Amino acid sequence: DRADRGADLVAKLLAFFEVASPQAYTKTWLEPQASYKRSQVHTIDPNLTALWLRLSELHAAELIERAPQYDADKLRSAAAALPKLTVDEAGVAFERAQSLLLEAGVALVFVPEIPNTRISGVSRWVSKTPMIAVTSRYKTLDGLWFTLLHEIAHVLLHPKRSTFIDGLRADDDADAQETAANTFASEHMVPASYRPALDAATTSASIVAIAKELGVSPSLIAGQWAFKNKVWNGPVARLRPKVDLADELLTGE
């Protein structure tokens, strides 16, 4: 309620974050951020980051409640299947990804980005269940699916109970865990056996041909080509359509 002030506002905020005091809020939501793996270089607002993380937990609560026990083998199988979902409309593909991950015991949700957080995705454990939340920060189809695969890599490859918050990837090469997650995502979008074809691609048609062979959206291949060649404009940009899941998932709620 916008009319809340003083003690009433504080009480509601503490209830929202499920803590008993401002000191408990600091200890539970702010202090742990110092240990979070965060792949970005920009200054962010820790209180807004806490808000986004709490919203992610609330969005995922129903999925977490009915999730089976986490199964790493099923998650690996789901990761391998995800790229082929991208030939469908983004909202439909995302909901299918949610179902695949839930079968592996992972709760996947979309939570719109909050300004001054610069978050594209997060992987963290809530109780005994891994949760992945993504935003539409990069506003491209390949950016969305790269983020999702990147977060899956954190769940599969890195310590349980860790929280990985991902935004701008400018400093990932300085962090072995982020580099591993990036490699995992890239290799799932373009398998190693297709890398020579990607290296040789010089036209939009050749990029589309690789995508057709793999049975994935051309955006995935175009994004990898653009990252490799550092060419973001021109014909390749037309293969990377803008996508905001907020338009496709939330407008109907």
Backbone as CSV, one residue per row, in Angstrom:
resi,resn,N_x,N_y,N_z,CA_x,CA_y,CA_z,C_x,C_y,C_z
1,ASP,0.847,-1.186,0.000,0.000,0.000,0.000,0.885,1.240,0.000
2,ARG,0.666,2.137,-0.985,1.507,3.320,-1.095,1.313,4.275,0.073
3,ALA,0.220,4.110,0.810,-0.035,4.988,1.944,0.744,4.575,3.182
4,ASP,1.329,3.376,3.162,2.066,2.903,4.336,3.282,3.785,4.594
5,ARG,3.511,4.042,5.854,4.657,4.844,6.264,5.233,4.260,7.552
6,GLY,6.458,4.646,7.859,7.053,4.334,9.141,7.006,2.873,9.514
7,ALA,6.526,2.611,10.729,6.541,1.259,11.278,5.692,0.296,10.461
8,ASP,4.567,0.767,9.928,3.707,-0.114,9.129,4.430,-0.581,7.877
9,LEU,5.135,0.342,7.213,5.874,-0.015,6.001,7.008,-0.986,6.329
10,VAL,7.734,-0.713,7.397,8.828,-1.592,7.807,8.304,-2.993,8.099
11,ALA,7.185,-3.076,8.824,6.617,-4.377,9.173,6.236,-5.169,7.929
12,LYS,5.667,-4.498,6.930,5.268,-5.195,5.703,6.492,-5.643,4.905
13,LEU,7.523,-4.816,4.886,8.739,-5.197,4.178,9.416,-6.393,4.845
14,LEU,9.449,-6.384,6.163,10.050,-7.514,6.880,9.254,-8.785,6.624
15,ALA,7.931,-8.669,6.597,7.088,-9.838,6.316,7.331,-10.354,4.899
16,PHE,7.490,-9.422,3.953,7.729,-9.812,2.566,9.021,-10.619,2.436
17,PHE,10.047,-10.183,3.147,11.334,-10.873,3.084,11.464,-11.991,4.116
18,GLU,10.416,-12.218,4.879,10.358,-13.288,5.885,11.509,-13.189,6.885
19,VAL,11.692,-11.994,7.421,12.690,-11.775,8.469,12.037,-10.996,9.599
20,ALA,12.675,-11.034,10.767,12.053,-10.466,11.956,12.471,-9.036,12.252
21,SER,13.580,-8.570,11.652,14.089,-7.246,11.995,14.943,-6.715,10.853
22,PRO,15.198,-5.392,10.844,16.108,-4.856,9.825,17.489,-5.501,9.879
23,GLN,17.946,-5.830,11.063,19.242,-6.492,11.193,19.213,-7.874,10.542
24,ALA,18.096,-8.583,10.736,17.953,-9.909,10.119,17.884,-9.794,8.595
25,TYR,17.240,-8.734,8.104,17.197,-8.501,6.656,18.607,-8.332,6.105
26,THR,19.403,-7.524,6.787,20.784,-7.302,6.349,21.565,-8.611,6.334
27,LYS,21.421,-9.382,7.386,22.174,-10.630,7.511,21.719,-11.670,6.486
28,THR,20.424,-11.714,6.225,19.860,-12.752,5.360,19.944,-12.396,3.882
29,TRP,19.722,-11.113,3.546,19.583,-10.741,2.152,20.723,-9.881,1.602
30,LEU,21.382,-9.098,2.440,22.429,-8.211,1.935,23.830,-8.779,2.112
31,GLU,24.148,-9.247,3.309,25.491,-9.761,3.553,25.858,-10.935,2.642
32,PRO,24.934,-11.882,2.360,25.317,-12.998,1.483,25.709,-12.569,0.075
33,GLN,25.270,-11.379,-0.364,25.581,-10.963,-1.727,27.082,-10.835,-1.964
34,ALA,27.828,-10.603,-0.894,29.279,-10.501,-1.033,29.899,-11.813,-1.495
35,SER,29.223,-12.931,-1.217,29.761,-14.240,-1.600,29.128,-14.784,-2.877
36,TYR,28.117,-14.078,-3.420,27.497,-14.544,-4.645,28.472,-14.381,-5.809
37,LYS,28.454,-15.357,-6.691,29.209,-15.229,-7.925,28.395,-14.346,-8.865
38,ARG,28.934,-13.186,-9.211,28.181,-12.247,-10.036,29.019,-11.846,-11.238
39,SER,28.613,-12.273,-12.432,29.439,-12.047,-13.621,29.083,-10.715,-14.270
40,GLN,29.512,-9.635,-13.647,29.348,-8.332,-14.254,30.291,-7.351,-13.570
41,VAL,30.440,-6.194,-14.169,31.411,-5.236,-13.665,30.777,-3.925,-13.222
42,HIS,29.475,-3.786,-13.383,28.817,-2.533,-13.053,28.346,-2.510,-11.601
43,THR,28.264,-1.333,-11.042,27.715,-1.162,-9.704,26.220,-1.449,-9.744
44,ILE,25.744,-2.174,-8.749,24.323,-2.520,-8.697,23.768,-2.141,-7.324
45,ASP,22.460,-2.149,-7.214,21.782,-1.816,-5.966,21.498,-3.106,-5.202
46,PRO,22.129,-3.343,-4.049,21.939,-4.602,-3.333,20.522,-4.800,-2.818
47,ASN,19.827,-3.715,-2.469,18.452,-3.857,-2.001,17.516,-4.277,-3.137
48,LEU,17.739,-3.721,-4.320,16.929,-4.116,-5.468,17.272,-5.532,-5.917
49,THR,18.534,-5.909,-5.773,18.909,-7.294,-6.055,18.195,-8.239,-5.097
50,ALA,18.159,-7.884,-3.821,17.437,-8.694,-2.835,15.965,-8.790,-3.202
51,LEU,15.374,-7.669,-3.645,13.965,-7.678,-4.044,13.742,-8.634,-5.203
52,TRP,14.613,-8.564,-6.224,14.437,-9.444,-7.384,14.594,-10.913,-6.988
53,LEU,15.556,-11.218,-6.133,15.746,-12.599,-5.686,14.532,-13.093,-4.907
54,ARG,13.995,-12.240,-4.052,12.807,-12.639,-3.280,11.608,-12.854,-4.200
55,LEU,11.442,-11.974,-5.188,10.362,-12.158,-6.153,10.539,-13.465,-6.922
56,SER,11.779,-13.802,-7.220,12.043,-15.062,-7.921,11.609,-16.247,-7.075
57,GLU,11.935,-16.208,-5.791,11.510,-17.289,-4.889,9.997,-17.405,-4.845
58,LEU,9.316,-16.260,-4.782,7.860,-16.278,-4.708,7.259,-16.810,-6.006
59,HIS,7.812,-16.406,-7.140,7.332,-16.917,-8.427,7.536,-18.431,-8.527
60,ALA,8.621,-18.910,-7.938,8.968,-20.330,-8.066,8.344,-21.203,-6.989
61,ALA,7.695,-20.609,-6.013,7.244,-21.359,-4.836,6.366,-22.558,-5.192
62,GLU,5.428,-22.362,-6.107,4.517,-23.462,-6.456,5.271,-24.585,-7.169
63,LEU,6.211,-24.223,-8.045,6.996,-25.240,-8.735,7.901,-25.981,-7.760
64,ILE,8.503,-25.248,-6.839,9.388,-25.869,-5.850,8.610,-26.857,-4.995
65,GLU,7.385,-26.509,-4.667,6.563,-27.366,-3.803,6.288,-28.715,-4.447
66,ARG,6.116,-28.734,-5.758,5.778,-30.006,-6.412,6.933,-30.617,-7.213
67,ALA,8.106,-30.022,-7.096,9.256,-30.558,-7.836,9.697,-31.897,-7.257
68,PRO,10.002,-32.869,-8.110,10.587,-34.119,-7.619,12.019,-33.877,-7.167
69,GLN,12.649,-34.890,-6.640,14.044,-34.764,-6.226,14.913,-34.423,-7.427
70,TYR,15.853,-33.536,-7.215,16.751,-33.119,-8.291,17.486,-34.312,-8.889
71,ASP,17.515,-34.368,-10.231,18.150,-35.463,-10.960,19.084,-34.860,-12.007
72,ALA,20.379,-34.934,-11.765,21.357,-34.311,-12.657,21.326,-34.917,-14.058
73,ASP,21.123,-36.231,-14.159,21.083,-36.863,-15.475,19.900,-36.341,-16.294
74,LYS,18.752,-36.173,-15.649,17.588,-35.632,-16.359,17.815,-34.181,-16.756
75,LEU,18.541,-33.433,-15.913,18.821,-32.037,-16.260,19.760,-31.977,-17.462
76,ARG,20.740,-32.870,-17.525,21.625,-32.903,-18.699,20.827,-33.217,-19.964
77,SER,19.899,-34.156,-19.850,19.063,-34.491,-21.010,18.193,-33.308,-21.411
78,ALA,17.660,-32.605,-20.424,16.841,-31.429,-20.716,17.664,-30.352,-21.415
79,ALA,18.887,-30.124,-20.938,19.753,-29.117,-21.554,20.017,-29.450,-23.016
80,ALA,20.214,-30.735,-23.306,20.467,-31.150,-24.686,19.249,-30.928,-25.572
81,ALA,18.050,-31.009,-24.978,16.818,-30.873,-25.748,16.386,-29.420,-25.942
82,LEU,16.841,-28.525,-25.089,16.342,-27.152,-25.103,16.537,-26.420,-26.431
83,PRO,17.709,-26.493,-27.066,17.884,-25.711,-28.296,16.824,-25.992,-29.364
84,LYS,16.369,-27.228,-29.465,15.381,-27.556,-30.491,14.008,-26.952,-30.182
85,LEU,13.781,-26.546,-28.940,12.524,-25.882,-28.606,12.438,-24.499,-29.233
86,THR,13.584,-23.931,-29.609,13.613,-22.539,-30.039,12.972,-22.308,-31.407
87,VAL,12.602,-23.366,-32.101,11.896,-23.172,-33.371,10.452,-22.775,-33.127
88,ASP,9.970,-22.945,-31.902,8.612,-22.545,-31.552,8.587,-21.111,-31.060
89,GLU,7.388,-20.551,-30.943,7.221,-19.203,-30.382,7.827,-19.161,-28.982
90,ALA,8.440,-18.056,-28.620,9.267,-17.982,-27.414,8.513,-18.336,-26.141
91,GLY,7.297,-17.838,-25.998,6.538,-18.134,-24.787,6.205,-19.609,-24.660
92,VAL,5.806,-20.216,-25.761,5.493,-21.651,-25.768,6.756,-22.460,-25.467
93,ALA,7.858,-22.085,-26.092,9.120,-22.795,-25.870,9.557,-22.696,-24.413
94,PHE,9.391,-21.521,-23.818,9.787,-21.343,-22.424,8.950,-22.228,-21.506
95,GLU,7.662,-22.302,-21.752,6.806,-23.141,-20.918,7.162,-24.617,-21.075
96,ARG,7.560,-25.015,-22.253,8.010,-26.397,-22.443,9.330,-26.623,-21.709
97,ALA,10.188,-25.624,-21.718,11.444,-25.725,-20.964,11.156,-25.848,-19.470
98,GLN,10.184,-25.097,-18.978,9.784,-25.207,-17.570,9.398,-26.644,-17.229
99,SER,8.630,-27.261,-18.101,8.182,-28.633,-17.850,9.347,-29.610,-17.853
100,LEU,10.253,-29.458,-18.812,11.410,-30.349,-18.875,12.276,-30.225,-17.625
101,LEU,12.505,-28.998,-17.201,13.351,-28.798,-16.029,12.661,-29.276,-14.764
102,LEU,11.349,-29.099,-14.694,10.635,-29.559,-13.505,10.738,-31.072,-13.373
103,GLU,10.706,-31.787,-14.484,10.876,-33.238,-14.436,12.237,-33.620,-13.871
104,ALA,13.215,-32.724,-14.026,14.558,-32.959,-13.486,14.694,-32.431,-12.067
105,GLY,13.611,-31.891,-11.517,13.655,-31.369,-10.159,14.170,-29.955,-10.055
106,VAL,14.068,-29.177,-11.140,14.543,-27.792,-11.164,13.372,-26.869,-11.451
107,ALA,13.219,-25.833,-10.648,12.153,-24.846,-10.842,12.681,-23.712,-11.711
108,LEU,12.037,-23.486,-12.851,12.418,-22.422,-13.779,11.305,-21.391,-13.836
109,VAL,11.662,-20.109,-13.665,10.676,-19.030,-13.748,11.246,-17.852,-14.506
110,PHE,10.342,-17.039,-15.015,10.701,-15.755,-15.609,10.263,-14.657,-14.659
111,VAL,11.179,-13.742,-14.357,10.871,-12.594,-13.503,11.436,-11.360,-14.191
112,PRO,10.600,-10.384,-14.518,11.106,-9.193,-15.226,12.264,-8.532,-14.481
113,GLU,13.182,-7.984,-15.253,14.333,-7.301,-14.671,13.894,-6.064,-13.902
114,ILE,14.550,-5.794,-12.798,14.341,-4.569,-12.030,15.488,-3.618,-12.361
115,PRO,15.195,-2.351,-12.654,16.266,-1.403,-12.966,17.341,-1.373,-11.885
116,ASN,18.577,-1.144,-12.317,19.743,-1.041,-11.435,20.151,-2.376,-10.802
117,THR,19.692,-3.484,-11.382,20.181,-4.790,-10.949,21.029,-5.443,-12.030
118,ARG,20.754,-5.160,-13.289,21.516,-5.689,-14.421,21.575,-7.215,-14.405
119,ILE,20.483,-7.829,-14.005,20.435,-9.293,-13.900,19.840,-9.889,-15.174
120,SER,20.512,-10.891,-15.720,19.926,-11.659,-16.820,19.392,-12.996,-16.309
121,GLY,20.003,-13.522,-15.248,19.536,-14.792,-14.698,20.211,-15.109,-13.388
122,VAL,19.662,-16.094,-12.696,20.236,-16.540,-11.428,20.006,-18.033,-11.293
123,SER,20.954,-18.699,-10.662,20.740,-20.079,-10.213,21.054,-20.109,-8.733
124,ARG,20.141,-20.667,-7.959,20.362,-20.781,-6.519,19.525,-21.930,-5.991
125,TRP,19.880,-22.417,-4.830,19.149,-23.514,-4.224,18.182,-22.952,-3.190
126,VAL,16.937,-23.342,-3.304,15.915,-22.964,-2.340,15.497,-24.244,-1.634
127,SER,15.884,-24.352,-0.367,15.739,-25.611,0.353,16.574,-26.653,-0.398
128,LYS,15.963,-27.737,-0.855,16.718,-28.778,-1.549,16.486,-28.753,-3.060
129,THR,15.902,-27.674,-3.541,15.541,-27.597,-4.954,16.308,-26.490,-5.664
130,PRO,16.987,-26.803,-6.757,17.618,-25.737,-7.532,16.565,-24.901,-8.246
131,MET,16.742,-23.596,-8.202,15.840,-22.666,-8.876,16.640,-21.866,-9.891
132,ILE,16.071,-21.710,-11.074,16.640,-20.848,-12.099,15.597,-19.789,-12.435
133,ALA,16.013,-18.547,-12.405,15.137,-17.449,-12.821,15.857,-16.650,-13.894
134,VAL,15.124,-16.239,-14.920,15.719,-15.464,-16.004,14.898,-14.212,-16.257
135,THR,15.550,-13.205,-16.833,14.885,-11.987,-17.262,14.996,-11.900,-18.787
136,SER,14.502,-10.809,-19.339,14.687,-10.560,-20.774,15.710,-9.459,-20.992
137,ARG,16.730,-9.442,-20.155,17.703,-8.349,-20.199,18.294,-8.138,-21.586
138,TYR,18.672,-9.207,-22.273,19.360,-9.039,-23.551,18.400,-8.808,-24.713
139,LYS,17.122,-9.040,-24.474,16.077,-8.746,-25.464,16.288,-9.437,-26.812
140,THR,16.995,-10.569,-26.810,17.128,-11.359,-28.027,16.834,-12.809,-27.696
141,LEU,16.390,-13.545,-28.695,16.063,-14.948,-28.487,17.295,-15.736,-28.077
142,ASP,18.406,-15.519,-28.780,19.617,-16.274,-28.431,20.144,-15.876,-27.057
143,GLY,19.993,-14.608,-26.677,20.425,-14.180,-25.354,19.645,-14.856,-24.247
144,LEU,18.339,-15.011,-24.451,17.491,-15.682,-23.474,17.914,-17.138,-23.280
145,TRP,18.119,-17.852,-24.379,18.438,-19.277,-24.270,19.886,-19.508,-23.839
146,PHE,20.766,-18.595,-24.197,22.127,-18.693,-23.682,22.112,-18.555,-22.161
147,THR,21.355,-17.569,-21.671,21.267,-17.368,-20.223,20.724,-18.606,-19.529
148,LEU,19.663,-19.189,-20.072,19.067,-20.370,-19.461,20.076,-21.519,-19.412
149,LEU,20.764,-21.772,-20.509,21.761,-22.848,-20.535,22.933,-22.544,-19.597
150,HIS,23.300,-21.285,-19.505,24.369,-20.860,-18.601,23.997,-21.175,-17.152
151,GLU,22.753,-20.883,-16.779,22.316,-21.153,-15.404,22.213,-22.660,-15.142
152,ILE,21.776,-23.419,-16.123,21.744,-24.880,-15.989,23.153,-25.399,-15.720
153,ALA,24.139,-24.828,-16.411,25.530,-25.248,-16.192,25.946,-25.023,-14.749
154,HIS,25.565,-23.899,-14.172,25.912,-23.643,-12.772,25.318,-24.727,-11.860
155,VAL,24.084,-25.105,-12.125,23.443,-26.142,-11.303,24.183,-27.464,-11.448
156,LEU,24.544,-27.806,-12.674,25.182,-29.100,-12.935,26.643,-29.151,-12.489
157,LEU,27.369,-28.072,-12.695,28.824,-28.117,-12.580,29.382,-27.565,-11.288
158,HIS,28.610,-26.747,-10.591,29.193,-25.981,-9.499,28.528,-26.273,-8.154
159,PRO,29.152,-25.848,-7.073,28.720,-26.297,-5.738,27.257,-25.994,-5.420
160,LYS,26.615,-26.971,-4.805,25.266,-26.736,-4.309,25.313,-25.642,-3.245
161,ARG,24.181,-25.009,-3.070,24.017,-23.922,-2.093,24.672,-22.628,-2.547
162,SER,25.374,-22.633,-3.690,25.931,-21.385,-4.202,24.851,-20.626,-4.977
163,THR,24.961,-19.321,-4.977,24.085,-18.483,-5.781,24.923,-17.807,-6.854
164,PHE,24.502,-17.943,-8.100,25.186,-17.317,-9.221,24.230,-16.313,-9.859
165,ILE,24.596,-15.047,-9.824,23.795,-13.994,-10.436,24.523,-13.531,-11.678
166,ASP,23.846,-13.582,-12.820,24.505,-13.272,-14.078,23.889,-12.065,-14.745
167,GLY,24.773,-11.199,-15.238,24.354,-10.013,-15.964,25.268,-9.815,-17.147
168,LEU,25.950,-8.690,-17.204,26.907,-8.481,-18.287,28.055,-9.462,-18.155
169,ARG,28.499,-10.029,-19.287,29.494,-11.087,-19.236,30.911,-10.568,-19.486
170,ALA,31.130,-9.284,-19.245,32.410,-8.680,-19.616,33.604,-9.289,-18.893
171,ASP,33.407,-9.765,-17.673,34.549,-10.239,-16.896,34.542,-11.744,-16.686
172,ASP,33.751,-12.458,-17.485,33.622,-13.895,-17.253,34.937,-14.645,-17.395
173,ASP,35.806,-14.189,-18.297,37.046,-14.923,-18.524,37.960,-14.918,-17.305
174,ALA,37.694,-14.025,-16.375,38.508,-13.967,-15.161,38.002,-14.935,-14.104
175,ASP,36.923,-15.634,-14.381,36.303,-16.523,-13.408,36.098,-17.888,-14.058
176,ALA,36.754,-18.910,-13.535,36.710,-20.235,-14.151,35.304,-20.801,-14.187
177,GLN,34.506,-20.543,-13.146,33.147,-21.081,-13.118,32.268,-20.414,-14.170
178,GLU,32.434,-19.103,-14.350,31.661,-18.415,-15.378,32.102,-18.849,-16.774
179,THR,33.401,-19.018,-16.955,33.901,-19.493,-18.249,33.342,-20.875,-18.566
180,ALA,33.304,-21.752,-17.562,32.762,-23.100,-17.765,31.283,-23.037,-18.129
181,ALA,30.543,-22.152,-17.477,29.111,-22.031,-17.774,28.900,-21.474,-19.173
182,ASN,29.725,-20.505,-19.576,29.633,-19.970,-20.931,29.947,-21.038,-21.976
183,THR,30.974,-21.836,-21.712,31.353,-22.898,-22.643,30.238,-23.924,-22.775
184,PHE,29.644,-24.304,-21.651,28.530,-25.252,-21.653,27.396,-24.721,-22.526
185,ALA,27.025,-23.456,-22.327,25.927,-22.870,-23.095,26.261,-22.816,-24.576
186,SER,27.468,-22.372,-24.895,27.866,-22.258,-26.300,27.865,-23.609,-27.002
187,GLU,28.380,-24.636,-26.311,28.468,-25.956,-26.938,27.105,-26.615,-27.097
188,HIS,26.145,-26.216,-26.279,24.796,-26.738,-26.466,24.070,-26.008,-27.596
189,MET,24.418,-24.743,-27.797,23.792,-23.998,-28.891,24.391,-24.386,-30.235
190,VAL,25.714,-24.568,-30.266,26.394,-25.016,-31.484,27.364,-26.122,-31.085
191,PRO,27.002,-27.392,-31.325,27.875,-28.506,-30.950,29.248,-28.394,-31.609
192,ALA,30.244,-29.010,-30.982,31.625,-28.921,-31.471,31.762,-29.341,-32.933
193,SER,30.978,-30.345,-33.340,31.100,-30.837,-34.715,30.631,-29.811,-35.747
194,TYR,29.872,-28.802,-35.292,29.388,-27.771,-36.212,30.205,-26.486,-36.125
195,ARG,31.184,-26.453,-35.235,31.994,-25.240,-35.098,32.774,-24.902,-36.374
196,PRO,33.351,-25.898,-37.083,34.034,-25.551,-38.339,33.102,-24.868,-39.332
197,ALA,31.847,-25.347,-39.414,30.888,-24.715,-40.324,30.581,-23.291,-39.875
198,LEU,30.482,-23.098,-38.563,30.238,-21.760,-38.036,31.416,-20.847,-38.345
199,ASP,32.632,-21.380,-38.182,33.835,-20.584,-38.467,33.899,-20.182,-39.939
200,ALA,33.385,-21.044,-40.785,33.457,-20.785,-42.225,32.297,-19.941,-42.731
201,ALA,31.272,-19.761,-41.937,30.081,-19.033,-42.380,30.402,-17.568,-42.634
202,THR,29.932,-17.074,-43.782,30.174,-15.668,-44.137,28.899,-14.942,-44.543
203,THR,27.795,-15.671,-44.648,26.538,-15.061,-45.080,25.403,-15.489,-44.161
204,SER,24.312,-14.734,-44.216,23.119,-15.104,-43.457,22.607,-16.468,-43.902
205,ALA,22.696,-16.736,-45.189,22.211,-18.012,-45.711,22.976,-19.178,-45.113
206,SER,24.281,-19.037,-44.941,25.071,-20.127,-44.371,24.747,-20.323,-42.892
207,ILE,24.443,-19.237,-42.195,24.030,-19.341,-40.787,22.691,-20.049,-40.681
208,VAL,21.752,-19.673,-41.546,20.434,-20.307,-41.545,20.553,-21.789,-41.893
209,ALA,21.456,-22.133,-42.798,21.637,-23.532,-43.184,22.116,-24.377,-42.000
210,ILE,23.036,-23.832,-41.194,23.491,-24.554,-40.006,22.323,-24.754,-39.038
211,ALA,21.540,-23.713,-38.855,20.394,-23.816,-37.949,19.406,-24.875,-38.429
212,LYS,19.180,-24.928,-39.726,18.252,-25.914,-40.275,18.757,-27.331,-40.041
213,GLU,20.055,-27.540,-40.218,20.630,-28.867,-39.968,20.486,-29.279,-38.504
214,LEU,20.660,-28.314,-37.612,20.578,-28.609,-36.182,19.141,-28.646,-35.677
215,GLY,18.214,-28.084,-36.441,16.823,-28.042,-36.006,16.573,-27.026,-34.910
216,VAL,17.289,-25.882,-34.995,17.149,-24.835,-33.983,16.852,-23.508,-34.674
217,SER,16.495,-22.506,-33.870,16.271,-21.169,-34.413,17.566,-20.595,-34.974
218,PRO,17.509,-19.927,-36.126,18.707,-19.256,-36.651,19.307,-18.249,-35.667
219,SER,18.484,-17.734,-34.759,18.984,-16.770,-33.780,20.110,-17.355,-32.938
220,LEU,20.003,-18.636,-32.569,21.044,-19.262,-31.751,22.373,-19.272,-32.487
221,ILE,22.345,-19.622,-33.761,23.573,-19.695,-34.548,24.087,-18.289,-34.833
222,ALA,23.177,-17.377,-35.136,23.585,-16.005,-35.430,24.221,-15.344,-34.208
223,GLY,23.685,-15.637,-33.034,24.254,-15.063,-31.825,25.667,-15.555,-31.575
224,GLN,25.879,-16.845,-31.780,27.227,-17.397,-31.610,28.186,-16.855,-32.663
225,TRP,27.696,-16.709,-33.893,28.529,-16.146,-34.963,28.892,-14.704,-34.637
226,ALA,27.914,-13.917,-34.181,28.152,-12.508,-33.869,29.150,-12.371,-32.726
227,PHE,29.025,-13.220,-31.708,29.946,-13.152,-30.572,31.359,-13.499,-31.016
228,LYS,31.491,-14.522,-31.837,32.812,-14.940,-32.309,33.460,-13.864,-33.172
229,ASN,32.676,-13.255,-34.055,33.233,-12.301,-35.016,33.129,-10.851,-34.562
230,LYS,32.465,-10.636,-33.417,32.277,-9.278,-32.887,31.600,-8.374,-33.918
231,VAL,30.624,-8.941,-34.619,29.827,-8.202,-35.598,28.366,-8.314,-35.169
232,TRP,27.814,-7.210,-34.674,26.465,-7.266,-34.103,25.403,-6.626,-34.997
233,ASN,25.836,-5.851,-35.985,24.889,-5.169,-36.857,24.864,-5.824,-38.233
234,GLY,24.155,-5.216,-39.157,24.097,-5.748,-40.504,23.146,-6.926,-40.631
235,PRO,23.334,-7.750,-41.651,22.401,-8.856,-41.912,22.224,-9.811,-40.735
236,VAL,23.294,-10.056,-39.967,23.186,-11.012,-38.870,22.204,-10.539,-37.811
237,ALA,22.080,-9.231,-37.655,21.160,-8.696,-36.641,19.719,-9.073,-36.954
238,ARG,19.406,-9.201,-38.242,18.031,-9.550,-38.613,17.687,-10.992,-38.271
239,LEU,18.714,-11.807,-38.022,18.480,-13.197,-37.625,18.321,-13.344,-36.111
240,ARG,18.455,-12.233,-35.383,18.378,-12.258,-33.918,17.182,-11.420,-33.473
241,PRO,15.976,-11.952,-33.595,14.782,-11.159,-33.292,14.718,-10.735,-31.826
242,LYS,14.126,-9.571,-31.607,13.925,-9.079,-30.254,12.853,-9.915,-29.558
243,VAL,13.117,-10.243,-28.315,12.176,-11.048,-27.537,12.118,-10.510,-26.118
244,ASP,10.913,-10.291,-25.626,10.718,-9.953,-24.218,9.624,-10.875,-23.687
245,LEU,10.017,-11.827,-22.848,9.045,-12.783,-22.331,7.941,-12.108,-21.533
246,ALA,8.189,-10.913,-21.038,7.132,-10.201,-20.310,5.938,-9.977,-21.214
247,ASP,6.183,-9.737,-22.495,5.081,-9.523,-23.440,4.306,-10.807,-23.717
248,GLU,4.997,-11.940,-23.630,4.373,-13.201,-24.039,3.841,-14.033,-22.884
249,LEU,4.416,-13.856,-21.694,3.998,-14.683,-20.552,3.127,-13.936,-19.562
250,LEU,3.335,-12.641,-19.410,2.677,-11.919,-18.321,1.431,-11.166,-18.749
251,THR,1.297,-10.836,-20.037,0.149,-10.052,-20.448,-1.154,-10.819,-20.332
252,GLY,-1.053,-12.148,-20.349,-2.270,-12.949,-20.262,-2.648,-13.308,-18.847
253,GLU,-1.835,-12.891,-17.851,-2.116,-13.268,-16.464,-3.186,-12.373,-15.858
